[in-house]
Amino acid sequence: MRPNRSLVFTILMVTTLSIALAGCDPSPDAASPAGQGETATTGANGDTADVFISLDSPAGPGSGKPSLFTTDDGRVLMSWLEPVGNFDAEPASTRRGRFALRFATFEGDTWSAPRTIAESEDFFVNWADFPVIIESGGMLVSHWLEMNGGRGTSYDIHITRSLDGGETWTESIIPHHDGTPTEHGFVSMVPEADGGFTAVWLDGRAFADSSEGAVREMSLRGTRFAADGTQEDVELLDPRICECCQTSAAYVGGNLVAVYRDRSDSEVREMYAVRRTADGWQEPVRVSHDNWQIRACPVNGPAIVGGETNGAVAWYSLREGVPEVKVAFSRDGGEHFLAPILLDRGPANEMDDGNPRQLGAPDGADDQSPPIPMGRVAIARVSPSQVAVSWIAAKGNSADIIIQTVDLDGTLGERLTIASTSSARASGFPRIARSGERLIIAWTEPSASPSLRTAAIPLPLH
């Protein structure tokens, strides 16, 4: 039975999930992962499944918000935010103080020494909206978010480039030119064949209009940059979307496809895709009909991986009130998507009737309770027909980081538990990327030291 709108729930807007979680403590103790070099992956039956190679993290104390990118030659870039002089700050979903945006490169078997992209006391440091880094034609591109003086979470996107491998970085530019003290973020960037790149983001400029009858909606916008940094026009891709879910973008065949969570007039928040063909940006299409109706943004966006012949989108949903993680493939450059493939499902749980973002905890829920999917998905290409998807599943104050392969024909690999972390918002979004015959994974454990963990997982997964 379809739940009442006031009872429709979301797992990921809660500070610590209360499905099987105990209250709203923003910084519960996290379970410890395997030590350096230990085996840690377990199969669905709990047995040791394969080697999990823990890597020395290049990030300093208190770091988090990792982003991974695989270069054309197989190296993996990782960016993150690291506190400067305030290492003892309490883990939280949004942090204040001076931070540095740093990056390192994984090549061979180790991370390089970290380098600083930028540093400021004005960064917007948030568990869900974080910087990314890419490489295009040898040029590095990254971005950060900077408070712009508006009310609440109002911030601008700052994009910077490096032409010398990260030794120096250009003065940042703001890709949106509206000048409003509103929110701009949740950026995806994709390399272009000509050495430039495209950026897509959530744009809140319409919220600056305070006139009577004004339509104040979050929109999806994008722009393209040439290799020399020259920017093309900013284009409106969708005028009404979910206010704070991540975007993701990749080339599927010859089309650039951006995926995001839409928002209908009746507050149904489905996965949508918009593609850019040789004729420009096309009308958005729905990825899957989940019928998730919710009055507040679930802060749980999709992830896409591209390919020459197909692409795949992973996402989290509450179809008919049941938490699910799913993936859908496209064989025609993002114009259509095949039927979704279910990866994980949890039981429906009642919510606080007065707060659609708050879940009710089942009686006796603790860290030994069965894990319930929370989403926070990531995806990587394993073979021309197969992808690996990661997500987290909560059990009390902790959460398992899970990874599973899925083939274009629907064949599922063994579901593996890679590590444990906190179920709090401060643990953020684990990321995965392929490097040769292994996957690199990065995740945050808010109360651990170091807090930003990395590991290599040999392929094939089994």
DAPE-V87860 format. One record per helix or strand of 2 or more residues. SS is the DSSP state (@ for helix, = for strand). FROM is the first residue (numbers start at 1). TO is the last residue. If there is no record, write none. Layout:
ss & from & to
SS & FROM & TO
SS & FROM & TO
This chain:
ss & from & to
@ & 5 & 7
= & 41 & 42
= & 48 & 50
= & 52 & 55
= & 64 & 70
= & 76 & 83
= & 94 & 95
= & 99 & 107
= & 110 & 111
= & 115 & 120
= & 125 & 126
= & 133 & 136
= & 139 & 147
= & 155 & 162
= & 183 & 191
= & 197 & 203
@ & 205 & 208
= & 219 & 225
= & 235 & 238
= & 248 & 252
= & 255 & 262
= & 271 & 277
= & 280 & 281
= & 285 & 286
= & 303 & 305
= & 311 & 319
= & 322 & 330
= & 341 & 345
= & 372 & 383
= & 386 & 395
= & 398 & 407
= & 416 & 422
@ & 425 & 427
= & 431 & 434
= & 438 & 444
= & 452 & 458
